[in-house]
Amino acid sequence: MGPTISIGEALDRYDIDNARYAGSLQTDISAWLRLRNDDSQIIILHPDHRPPVKYEQDIFETESLVPAMNAARGVKDSYEIELIRKANIVSGLAHTAVLEKIGQMTNESDIAGLFLETCMTHGAPEQAYGIIAASGENGATLHYMKNNEDFGSRLSVCLDAGAEYECYASDVTRTFPISSTGEWPTTEARDIYLAVERMQEECIRMIKPGVRFRDVHIHASVVAVEELLKLGVFKEGNSVDEIMASGAVSVFFPHGLGHHVGLEVHDVSEQSVMAATDDMSPRMRARGFLMQPASMMSAALLEANMIVTVEPGIYFNRLALKNARTLPIARFIDFDVVERYYAIGGVRIEDDILVTTDGYENLTTAPKGDAALAIIRKSSVKNSRS
């Protein structure tokens, strides 16, 4: 366990007002109780946290601290923002390292190993969550964790991986071709990437204080429908509104657009940024939209110094599409066209976005899009000469 730090060291290290040794807890509380007013209470997180103090009244309040802490954690201070920025810098270095070596890799484990090694050598030995290095059709599984399959002739990788720095998380996803040339191997793979790229770019531009994040999610869904209509995945002749109202988009975009990031990768807040409301139109109430219980039906507004992910995706999951064939939404989907896209698996692009007083700042530094492809090409030339 190692030596216990002193009270002075604790005060210096943790920026707190007071520190005591645990052995004095019962004595300290008893002394405080003798001095307290009749209506004073000791606020604790959970009934199980009651200290071993005998008192004739129930002075421990267990209901208010958790929601207060959750609300406070939803908005970050400058110190927290800098730690999350640092976590993103380390993640960016690790994602770049993978891009530089992808042409020489043969297995998902090569990606996961290099990512972890790079984070560790830059002062971030812990991951914010388990690395997802999903090649080919594995990319259609949102939380794929095996990371042990050979690439073979697979087209692309969906790499969802983020470092933790001083207990603060980053959450970053990049999708790129398994290639030594930096080119998408098929038109279908390129087109789906560009569709998701448009989803993310337009949604990020919408981020600012006062915006309902659920509305940004709906915009991402609309863009997905528009792009899949262009590609023939959704049948020509159906309108965007019809498809949105049916919920068919959820087959291809089955998750929420994002979440808070902080001490946890899916951080807590006063209320979910993805909550729904009673006044939503049929388009907004598409089945793919993340619904909340009645207690969460008032959607939160974005505030300055919140940090949220923007992580749209389009997936071709065989099981989801098999189930869709049996549902009324099947009439919107051209399953013959879908066959051409299964090999892609899924495309997701994810950045951590700081809400500023007048807009946003993208904290994520990992290359994406054309910049990522350029790194693959440049590294391929360099490696061929060495």
Buried (B, 14 or more C-beta within 10 A) or exposed (E): EEEEEEEEEBBEEEEEEEBEEEEEEEEBBEEEBEEEEEEEBBEBEEEEEEEEBEEEEEBBEBEEBEEEEBEEBBBBEEEBBBBBBBBBBBBBBBBBBBBBBBBEBEBBBBBBBBBBEBBBEBEBEEBBBEBBBBBBBBBBBBEBBEBEBEBEEBBBBBBBBBBBBBEBBBBBBBBBBBBBEBEBBBEBBBBBBBBBBBBBBBBBEBBBBEBBBBBBBBBBBBBBBBBBBEBEBBBEEBEBEBBBBBBBBBBBBBBBBBBBBBBBBBBBBBBBBBBBBEEBEEBBBBBBBBEBEEEBBEBBEBBBBBBBBBBBBBBBBEEBBEEBEEBEBBEBBBEEBBEBBBBBBBBBBBBBBBBBEEBBEEBBBBBBBEEBBEBBBEBBEEEEEE
